């Protein structure tokens, strides 16, 4: 039997990851004078962490929010 964690538990784990990623002691590690493509390391870290969280939330919600028989209306032409 395939046991899946409920969506609430997965989203709660992502919230905890977000709290950890944006915790001030961890942010201080990237508060250095180093740059990448002219951007400070802290800005790149914050943007990459945010983007990672958005992608993970999107994957969890899209994968677990649909039932196997559910159809989407994307791409259908409207009548009338």
C-alpha positions in Angstrom: 0.0 0.0 0.0 1.4 3.4 -1.0 1.3 5.7 2.1 1.6 9.4 1.2 2.0 12.2 3.6 -0.9 14.6 3.6 -0.4 17.9 1.9 -0.6 19.8 5.2 2.4 17.9 6.6 4.4 18.6 3.5 3.6 22.3 3.5 4.3 22.5 7.2 7.8 21.0 6.5 8.4 23.6 3.8 7.4 26.3 6.2 9.9 25.1 8.7 12.5 25.0 5.9 11.7 28.6 5.0 12.1 29.7 8.6 15.4 27.9 8.7 16.6 29.4 5.4 15.7 33.0 6.4 16.9 32.7 9.9 19.3 35.7 10.7 22.2 33.5 11.8 22.2 31.7 8.5 21.7 35.0 6.6 24.8 36.4 8.3 26.9 33.6 6.7 26.1 35.2 3.3 26.6 38.7 4.4 30.1 39.0 3.0 31.7 41.2 0.3 31.7 38.4 -2.3 29.7 39.0 -5.5 28.5 36.8 -8.3 27.8 38.5 -11.6 28.0 41.8 -9.8 25.3 40.9 -7.2 26.1 40.5 -3.5 26.1 36.9 -2.2 23.3 37.7 0.2 20.9 38.9 -2.5 21.6 35.7 -4.6 21.1 33.5 -1.5 17.8 35.2 -0.6 16.5 35.0 -4.2 17.6 31.4 -4.7 16.1 30.3 -1.4 12.8 32.0 -2.2 12.7 30.5 -5.7 13.4 27.0 -4.3 10.5 27.4 -1.8 8.1 28.5 -4.6 9.1 25.6 -6.8 8.7 23.1 -4.0 5.3 24.4 -2.9 4.1 24.4 -6.5 5.2 20.8 -7.0 3.5 19.6 -3.8 0.3 21.4 -4.5 0.1 20.3 -8.1 1.0 16.7 -7.5 -1.2 16.2 -4.5 -4.1 18.6 -5.2 -5.4 16.7 -8.2 -7.2 13.4 -8.2 -6.3 10.9 -11.0 -9.7 11.5 -12.8 -9.6 15.3 -12.5 -9.3 17.2 -15.8 -8.1 20.7 -16.2 -9.8 23.4 -18.3 -6.5 24.8 -19.6 -6.3 25.0 -23.4 -10.0 24.4 -24.1 -11.7 26.8 -26.4 -14.7 28.7 -25.0 -18.1 28.1 -26.5 -20.0 31.2 -27.7 
